[in-house]
Each structure stands twice: as structure tokens, then as C-alpha cells.
Amino acid sequence: MMHPWFIFIESNTTGTGQLFVRAARELGCRPVLLTLTPERYRYVAEENVEVVHASAQEPGALLAAAGRLAESAPIAGAFSSSEHFIEAAADLARELNLPGPDPACIKLCRNKRAQRFALAGAGGLNPHFVAVRNATGLAEIAPSLRFPLVVKPVCGTGSVGVRLCVAPSDLMASGERLLKAGVNERGMAVPAEILVEEYLDGPEYSVELFDGQVVGVIQKHLSAAPFFIEVGHDCPARLDKRRRASVEECARRATALLGLDWGPVHVELRVPASGVPKIIEVNPRLAGGFIPKLVRLASGIDLIRATIQRAMGDLPDLTRKSRLGASIRFLLASRTGVLAAIDGLDYASSLPGVCDTVVYRSIGERLSIHGDFRDRIGHVIATGPTANVAAGNAARAIAAVRPVVTEAS
């Protein structure tokens, strides 16, 4: 009997994109990727994923492609692991009468300006913010703002375009660049609008929820200013009971206000000196940065498998099975140039607790500095009996790894 299709619309090019494909197959489905650029996905050949050429920006094309697939086998679910395509996936699932989140809630949440206004009514969840649509408006408000502050695009992911500004000149340079961008890193059109927000000086966490239930709280490590590259995560976050309760409640309030009661939600927040958590952003999707793998290693809860099950109409098991620690540290490109070698990988792999050492780039490949997730060229993952031990193991491992970058020939 032909296995049912599980449709992936574009999805992540590395990391969880490949893990989603494997999970769908383990659950008895036949994964198929709807994309116009299969060459982006290195794992397509490795995992023997079938590909259908269709534009994720054309709902009619996606529906037509799904219709053709349904002629040979039933469709069990439709999903995307990528922030850029979760709205298209939600729309397609609704059209096919398959389980999925409310497309209207996904659309609202993906626009950070709309999200901010939706959360504003609750009071206390947002930092101070202002939305700006042109350079003239930015120049008008710049003299009256209190610095430092953060500028970010209203649509995006992976810290792309997010910058810390310490003076009006920083704000004008970063803001004008974003307003002129036109397209994102995937070549998709983006609105000419930015958010200028209060800078929250405090530790950053993410709360991972599923069907409104808190599954884990993650401690996040960021790069040096002015960038906000996520360079590491620890699971679980090292918080006392009172602080953990306030962080979890903040995340639950935000997701409820946004109507995100289906499947995975990734909430990022900071706790400033006041002790009151503030929302950085709410993402109506599974976390990136290999956080789902950390959750699985630390607690035994497989969020990727759970998401596929939910999209197929099943209720997943979210019972905690272990209480360990798991941490990831990312290897960043040191400078622009050609990757000549990566030293220390074998030694890092041999260190206590290390369970994963991965390089994303090939020797001889040209590296560029973007100030966002694209600067990450590899990672190490380590575990331990506690989060502190796991974090120490990961830190020692990443310190042993050194990328060798040379000038382009």
C-alpha cells in the first residue's frame, strides 16, 4: 500500500529541516518537498526526498500541486519548519481540511508590528516601541529617543537586520538600510517598515510551548553588540522557581492573546533589572537553532515528532522522561574570506559530554559576515547530568575548535 504524503513547503535548509523529513518517514509518511529551489536543500538527495516544483508564494500553485499528489496517495499533513513559509503551510492545510494552526493568527503574529499592537492591550508585555515606514519619519523621531535602542524589520527571522543602536547616527544608518532592503535573505519581498524598540538589558530566554503547554525554558547566549546572533543555548535555563514561574506566565499570556493554541510556539523574552519579563517576539513555530534537539536530549520530549503527529491529527505524548542538561555552542565565521580548514574538531568530539560536532560549510567555501544566523558555520552539542555541567562541556568543546579563514585568491 502506498504511504500517505506529508507535504513540506520549502522549510529549513539545514538542521531541523532534515529532522522533520526523518520524523515524517518514521511515522509512516512519504515526505515531499514543494519548492522552486531544491538545490538549497542539501539533505534532499541524502534523505531521498521527493520534490515537486511549486511556488510557496502562489497559493493556487500549492493547491494544484497538492491535488496532483492526492491522485496517487492520501495527504496526511502539510507543514513548514521555516518562519518564511509557515503562513503558506497553514493556508494550504486549511484548504485541504487538514489539522493546522489558524492562518489568521499566523499572519498576525508574523508581522512584528501587528504582534506588538495585539500584545499592547494586556499591559506590561511589550517594551516601548514605535513603527516607522520611511526615512523621513525615522529622522523626525530620532532626536527624541532614548538610547541605546534596537532596530529590526517587521518581518524576518534569525536576527537578520536586528541591530543595537547607541546614537541617532546608528539608528539612521541601520534603519535606512532596512527600509531600502526590498527583499529578505531568501529573495522574498518584505514591507518597507521597521520597529524601533527599547533595549532591554538583561538575560534572554526562550519558552517552548506546545498546544499552550510549556515544554521547556531555554537560556540563550548572544554575540557581542551591535549584533544579536544566537551563539548558544542551554536547556533547561538556570532559573529559580519564582523567576521561572514569571517567565512561563509571560509566555503563556502572550500566546493566549495571539490565539496560538495549536502546536509549537517559540517565545523569546528578556528579564530586565525590574525583574518583570518582557516579550522580544512570539514565533508561531518550532524553535530553530537546534533547540528541539536540546529539549529531546534533556527531557526526552521530541518536539519535531510531536509536530508531525499534531499535523496528522494525532495527540503527541509530551510527558517528561528525563531531567538532564543539554547545551549547544555555535562556531562563527571569524572574518570574510575562504574557509581553509577547521582545526580541533576531533579533539572537541573526544571531550566529556560532547555528542555532536557538525560543520555546515565546505573547505574552500567563501564566508561572509552578515551579523546574523548566516555567520554560524558549525556547532557542538554536549550533555550532562545538569544544565551547568552540560554548558561547561559545550563551552570547553567550542573553545577547542578554530576555523582557519584565508583571503580569497
Secondary structure per residue as TSV (DSSP state, phi and psi in degrees):
chain	resnum	aa	ss	phi	psi
A	1	M	-	360.0	138.9
A	2	M	-	-69.5	130.6
A	3	H	-	-68.4	146.7
A	4	P	-	-68.3	152.4
A	5	W	E	-75.3	146.3
A	6	F	E	-124.0	116.5
A	7	I	E	-87.5	127.9
A	8	F	E	-111.3	126.7
A	9	I	E	-96.9	109.8
A	10	E	S	54.7	-90.7
A	11	S	-	84.2	-178.5
A	12	N	-	-73.2	143.7
A	13	T	S	-77.9	-23.1
A	14	T	S	-138.1	-174.8
A	15	G	T	60.4	-118.7
A	16	T	H	-65.8	-22.4
A	17	G	H	-56.3	-45.2
A	18	Q	H	-69.6	-38.8
A	19	L	H	-66.4	-34.0
A	20	F	H	-63.9	-42.4
A	21	V	H	-59.9	-45.3
A	22	R	H	-63.4	-41.5
A	23	A	H	-64.1	-41.0
A	24	A	H	-61.5	-41.8
A	25	R	H	-67.6	-40.3
A	26	E	H	-62.7	-27.6
A	27	L	T	-90.5	14.1
A	28	G	T	89.3	13.6
A	29	C	-	-104.2	166.2
A	30	R	E	-110.7	100.6
A	31	P	E	-67.8	139.8
A	32	V	E	-138.0	134.6
A	33	L	E	-104.5	123.2
A	34	L	E	-96.2	114.1
A	35	T	E	-160.1	157.1
A	36	L	S	-97.5	-10.6
A	37	T	-	-132.5	69.3
A	38	P	G	-61.7	-21.1
A	39	E	G	-66.3	-17.4
A	40	R	G	-67.2	-23.8
A	41	Y	-	-105.3	97.9
A	42	R	T	-63.4	-27.4
A	43	Y	H	-81.6	-6.9
A	44	V	H	-58.4	-47.5
A	45	A	H	-72.0	-41.6
A	46	E	H	-61.1	-40.1
A	47	E	T	-95.0	0.1
A	48	N	T	55.4	50.7
A	49	V	-	-86.3	131.6
A	50	E	E	-74.8	146.8
A	51	V	E	-125.2	135.6
A	52	V	E	-121.1	125.5
A	53	H	E	-76.0	116.4
A	54	A	-	-159.2	144.8
A	55	S	-	-85.5	124.0
A	56	A	T	-69.6	-12.8
A	57	Q	T	-94.7	5.5
A	58	E	-	-125.4	97.0
A	59	P	H	-53.3	-37.6
A	60	G	H	-63.6	-37.7
A	61	A	H	-67.7	-39.4
A	62	L	H	-65.4	-43.2
A	63	L	H	-65.6	-39.6
A	64	A	H	-64.7	-41.5
A	65	A	H	-63.6	-41.5
A	66	A	H	-63.7	-38.0
A	67	G	H	-62.4	-40.3
A	68	R	H	-67.1	-38.9
A	69	L	H	-64.0	-38.9
A	70	A	H	-65.8	-16.8
A	71	E	T	-70.2	-23.7
A	72	S	T	-105.5	-22.1
A	73	A	S	-165.8	155.3
A	74	P	-	-66.3	158.5
A	75	I	E	-103.6	120.0
A	76	A	E	-84.9	-28.9
A	77	G	E	-173.9	165.4
A	78	A	E	-140.3	133.4
A	79	F	E	-159.2	165.1
A	80	S	-	-140.0	136.6
A	81	S	S	-87.0	-3.8
A	82	S	S	-100.8	135.8
A	83	E	G	-52.0	-38.1
A	84	H	G	-68.8	-19.3
A	85	F	G	-125.2	7.4
A	86	I	H	-67.7	-30.7
A	87	E	H	-68.7	-42.9
A	88	A	H	-62.6	-39.1
A	89	A	H	-67.0	-40.4
A	90	A	H	-64.7	-40.4
A	91	D	H	-63.3	-43.5
A	92	L	H	-66.4	-42.8
A	93	A	H	-58.9	-41.1
A	94	R	H	-64.7	-42.1
A	95	E	H	-63.9	-34.3
A	96	L	T	-90.5	3.7
A	97	N	T	60.2	39.7
A	98	L	-	-106.3	158.3
A	99	P	-	-61.5	146.3
A	100	G	-	173.7	170.1
A	101	P	-	-71.6	164.5
A	102	D	-	-68.7	117.0
A	103	P	H	-57.2	-34.0
A	104	A	H	-65.1	-38.0
A	105	C	H	-69.4	-37.8
A	106	I	H	-63.4	-45.2
A	107	K	H	-61.1	-45.6
A	108	L	H	-61.1	-45.1
A	109	C	H	-69.8	-32.4
A	110	R	H	-70.2	-23.2
A	111	N	S	-92.5	112.0
A	112	K	H	-65.7	-28.2
A	113	R	H	-67.4	-48.8
A	114	A	H	-60.9	-38.6
A	115	Q	H	-62.6	-45.2
A	116	R	H	-58.7	-44.5
A	117	F	H	-68.1	-33.6
A	118	A	H	-66.6	-32.9
A	119	L	H	-84.8	-18.3
A	120	A	H	-62.4	-32.5
A	121	G	T	-65.2	-23.1
A	122	A	T	-77.4	-24.2
A	123	G	S	75.9	127.7
A	124	G	S	86.8	-8.2
A	125	L	S	-86.5	-32.6
A	126	N	S	-95.0	150.3
A	127	P	-	-74.0	168.8
A	128	H	-	-65.2	141.5
A	129	F	E	-152.3	161.0
A	130	V	E	-145.8	139.6
A	131	A	E	-96.4	139.7
A	132	V	E	-131.8	135.9
A	133	R	-	-111.5	-6.9
A	134	N	S	-158.0	165.2
A	135	A	H	-65.3	-32.5
A	136	T	H	-62.6	-47.1
A	137	G	H	-62.4	-36.4
A	138	L	H	-65.7	-43.2
A	139	A	H	-64.6	-33.1
A	140	E	H	-69.1	-37.4
A	141	I	H	-90.6	-20.7
A	142	A	G	-53.8	-44.9
A	143	P	G	-64.8	-22.9
A	144	S	G	-94.0	-3.5
A	145	L	-	-86.1	153.7
A	146	R	-	-97.1	127.7
A	147	F	S	-104.6	155.2
A	148	P	S	-76.1	159.6
A	149	L	E	-147.8	175.0
A	150	V	E	-118.9	136.8
A	151	V	E	-115.0	139.9
A	152	K	E	-151.7	155.2
A	153	P	E	-72.4	156.1
A	154	V	S	-77.8	-17.2
A	155	C	S	-131.6	131.7
A	156	G	-	159.7	178.6
A	157	T	-	-156.3	168.0
A	158	G	T	68.4	22.5
A	159	S	T	65.3	16.8
A	160	V	T	-65.3	122.9
A	161	G	T	80.9	-3.2
A	162	V	-	-83.1	126.4
A	163	R	E	-139.0	146.4
A	164	L	E	-88.0	130.1
A	165	C	E	-117.2	127.1
A	166	V	S	-106.2	-4.1
A	167	A	S	-154.6	160.3
A	168	P	H	-55.6	-33.6
A	169	S	H	-65.6	-38.2
A	170	D	H	-62.5	-43.8
A	171	L	H	-62.8	-45.0
A	172	M	H	-64.4	-42.8
A	173	A	H	-65.0	-48.3
A	174	S	H	-70.3	-42.6
A	175	G	H	-64.7	-45.1
A	176	E	H	-64.0	-37.3
A	177	R	H	-62.3	-42.9
A	178	L	H	-67.8	-40.8
A	179	L	H	-65.3	-27.3
A	180	K	H	-91.8	-6.0
A	181	A	-	-57.9	-49.6
A	182	G	-	81.8	-45.8
A	183	V	B	-135.8	160.2
A	184	N	-	-94.4	-170.7
A	185	E	T	-66.2	-13.7
A	186	R	T	-98.9	4.0
A	187	G	S	79.9	13.1
A	188	M	-	-89.8	142.8
A	189	A	B	-63.0	139.2
A	190	V	-	-128.1	149.8
A	191	P	-	-69.0	149.1
A	192	A	S	-83.3	76.8
A	193	E	-	-157.1	142.2
A	194	I	E	-132.9	163.5
A	195	L	E	-111.4	137.4
A	196	V	E	-114.2	119.1
A	197	E	E	-127.8	152.9
A	198	E	E	-56.7	135.9
A	199	Y	-	-82.3	125.7
A	200	L	-	-99.3	108.3
A	201	D	-	-90.5	99.3
A	202	G	S	-179.5	172.2
A	203	P	-	-63.6	147.0
A	204	E	E	-111.0	141.4
A	205	Y	E	-135.1	163.0
A	206	S	E	-126.5	146.6
A	207	V	E	-113.8	124.8
A	208	E	E	-99.7	121.1
A	209	L	E	-119.3	156.9
A	210	F	E	-144.4	121.9
A	211	D	T	52.1	37.3
A	212	G	T	82.5	-4.1
A	213	Q	E	-96.9	132.0
A	214	V	E	-72.1	125.5
A	215	V	E	-103.3	-32.1
A	216	G	E	-168.3	156.3
A	217	V	E	-121.1	128.3
A	218	I	E	-114.0	136.0
A	219	Q	E	-89.6	132.2
A	220	K	E	-111.2	145.1
A	221	H	E	-118.9	132.5
A	222	L	E	-117.9	158.4
A	223	S	-	-72.8	174.8
A	224	A	S	-69.3	151.9
A	225	A	T	-60.8	152.0
A	226	P	T	-91.7	9.3
A	227	F	-	-92.8	165.6
A	228	F	-	-128.5	45.0
A	229	I	-	-71.2	131.1
A	230	E	E	-79.0	111.9
A	231	V	E	-102.7	-4.4
A	232	G	E	-175.8	157.5
A	233	H	E	-140.0	143.2
A	234	D	E	-121.5	133.8
A	235	C	E	-129.6	122.7
A	236	P	S	-83.5	163.7
A	237	A	-	-64.6	146.3
A	238	R	-	-89.0	92.6
A	239	L	-	-131.3	145.6
A	240	D	-	-75.6	167.4
A	241	K	H	-60.0	-39.2
A	242	R	H	-67.8	-45.6
A	243	R	H	-66.2	-40.8
A	244	R	H	-61.0	-42.9
A	245	A	H	-62.2	-40.6
A	246	S	H	-69.6	-37.2
A	247	V	H	-66.2	-45.2
A	248	E	H	-65.0	-40.7
A	249	E	H	-66.4	-38.9
A	250	C	H	-59.4	-44.5
A	251	A	H	-65.7	-42.2
A	252	R	H	-64.0	-41.2
A	253	R	H	-61.6	-44.6
A	254	A	H	-64.4	-46.3
A	255	T	H	-65.6	-36.2
A	256	A	H	-65.6	-42.5
A	257	L	H	-63.0	-32.3
A	258	L	T	-89.2	-0.7
A	259	G	T	72.9	24.7
A	260	L	-	-95.1	78.2
A	261	D	-	-110.2	11.1
A	262	W	S	-119.6	126.2
A	263	G	S	66.4	-153.5
A	264	P	E	-80.1	142.6
A	265	V	E	-140.1	137.1
A	266	H	E	-119.4	110.1
A	267	V	E	-107.5	125.3
A	268	E	E	-106.3	135.3
A	269	L	E	-150.8	165.2
A	270	R	E	-129.0	154.3
A	271	V	-	-116.1	99.8
A	272	P	-	-74.9	-173.8
A	273	A	T	-59.0	-28.3
A	274	S	T	-65.1	-20.6
A	275	G	S	85.9	-3.6
A	276	V	-	-95.6	116.4
A	277	P	-	-61.7	144.1
A	278	K	E	-127.0	141.7
A	279	I	E	-75.6	127.7
A	280	I	E	-81.6	-54.8
A	281	E	E	-167.7	156.6
A	282	V	E	-112.7	125.9
A	283	N	E	-112.7	120.3
A	284	P	S	-82.4	57.9
A	285	R	S	-162.6	175.3
A	286	L	-	-72.1	149.7
A	287	A	-	-65.3	152.4
A	288	G	-	-95.0	-158.4
A	289	G	T	63.1	23.9
A	290	F	T	62.5	18.6
A	291	I	H	-59.9	-40.8
A	292	P	H	-57.3	-35.3
A	293	K	H	-67.8	-39.9
A	294	L	H	-62.4	-42.3
A	295	V	H	-60.3	-42.3
A	296	R	H	-65.5	-43.2
A	297	L	H	-65.8	-36.4
A	298	A	H	-82.7	-37.7
A	299	S	H	-118.2	-14.9
A	300	G	-	83.6	1.4
A	301	I	-	-90.0	120.0
A	302	D	-	-96.8	96.7
A	303	L	H	-71.3	-28.9
A	304	I	H	-69.0	-49.1
A	305	R	H	-60.6	-41.7
A	306	A	H	-61.5	-38.0
A	307	T	H	-66.7	-42.7
A	308	I	H	-62.7	-43.5
A	309	Q	H	-60.6	-42.9
A	310	R	H	-64.2	-39.5
A	311	A	H	-69.9	-18.1
A	312	M	T	-92.5	-2.0
A	313	G	T	94.8	7.5
A	314	D	-	-97.9	158.2
A	315	L	-	-99.4	114.6
A	316	P	-	-77.1	161.1
A	317	D	-	-87.5	115.2
A	318	L	-	-109.3	24.5
A	319	T	-	-74.0	130.3
A	320	R	-	-68.2	132.0
A	321	K	-	-113.0	-12.9
A	322	S	-	-155.2	164.4
A	323	R	-	-133.6	79.9
A	324	L	-	-118.3	-176.2
A	325	G	E	-116.7	146.7
A	326	A	E	-145.2	137.3
A	327	S	E	-139.4	149.9
A	328	I	E	-125.9	142.2
A	329	R	E	-129.1	132.3
A	330	F	E	-94.0	145.2
A	331	L	E	-94.4	124.5
A	332	L	E	-104.3	150.2
A	333	A	-	-62.3	129.7
A	334	S	-	-78.4	-29.2
A	335	R	S	-168.7	170.5
A	336	T	S	-70.0	139.2
A	337	G	E	154.6	-161.5
A	338	V	E	-104.2	131.9
A	339	L	E	-73.3	108.1
A	340	A	E	-90.7	-32.2
A	341	A	E	-169.4	163.8
A	342	I	E	-129.8	110.1
A	343	D	E	-89.2	148.2
A	344	G	T	90.8	1.6
A	345	L	H	-63.6	-45.0
A	346	D	H	-63.5	-41.8
A	347	Y	H	-64.2	-44.3
A	348	A	H	-59.3	-39.8
A	349	S	H	-63.9	-26.2
A	350	S	H	-86.7	-7.4
A	351	L	S	-74.0	154.8
A	352	P	T	-56.8	134.5
A	353	G	T	83.7	-14.0
A	354	V	E	-74.1	126.0
A	355	C	E	-120.3	-5.8
A	356	D	E	-156.0	125.1
A	357	T	E	-131.3	118.8
A	358	V	E	-133.3	139.1
A	359	V	E	-116.4	131.2
A	360	Y	-	-90.3	-20.6
A	361	R	S	-110.1	155.8
A	362	S	-	-95.5	148.3
A	363	I	T	-61.7	132.2
A	364	G	T	96.8	-8.5
A	365	E	-	-79.3	144.4
A	366	R	E	-83.1	134.8
A	367	L	E	-109.2	143.4
A	368	S	-	-127.7	151.9
A	369	I	-	-97.8	121.2
A	370	H	-	-111.8	-22.9
A	371	G	S	80.7	25.0
A	372	D	S	-150.5	-163.7
A	373	F	G	-58.1	-22.8
A	374	R	G	-68.7	-12.9
A	375	D	G	-78.7	-11.9
A	376	R	E	-78.7	126.6
A	377	I	E	-116.8	1.1
A	378	G	E	175.7	-179.3
A	379	H	E	-157.9	164.1
A	380	V	E	-125.9	143.9
A	381	I	E	-122.0	135.4
A	382	A	E	-134.3	152.9
A	383	T	E	-121.7	171.7
A	384	G	E	-172.5	170.7
A	385	P	S	-66.5	-21.3
A	386	T	S	-136.9	167.0
A	387	A	H	-64.0	-37.2
A	388	N	H	-62.3	-44.3
A	389	V	H	-66.0	-44.1
A	390	A	H	-60.5	-43.2
A	391	A	H	-63.0	-41.5
A	392	G	H	-64.1	-41.5
A	393	N	H	-62.2	-43.5
A	394	A	H	-67.0	-40.2
A	395	A	H	-63.9	-42.0
A	396	R	H	-65.5	-38.1
A	397	A	H	-67.2	-46.4
A	398	I	H	-68.7	-28.3
A	399	A	H	-67.7	-20.9
A	400	A	T	-85.4	-10.6
A	401	V	-	-101.8	132.7
A	402	R	E	-136.7	115.7
A	403	P	E	-75.6	137.0
A	404	V	E	-104.0	113.6
A	405	V	E	-116.3	127.9
A	406	T	E	-113.9	165.6
A	407	E	-	-67.2	147.3
A	408	A	-	-65.2	142.2
A	409	S	-	-79.4	360.0
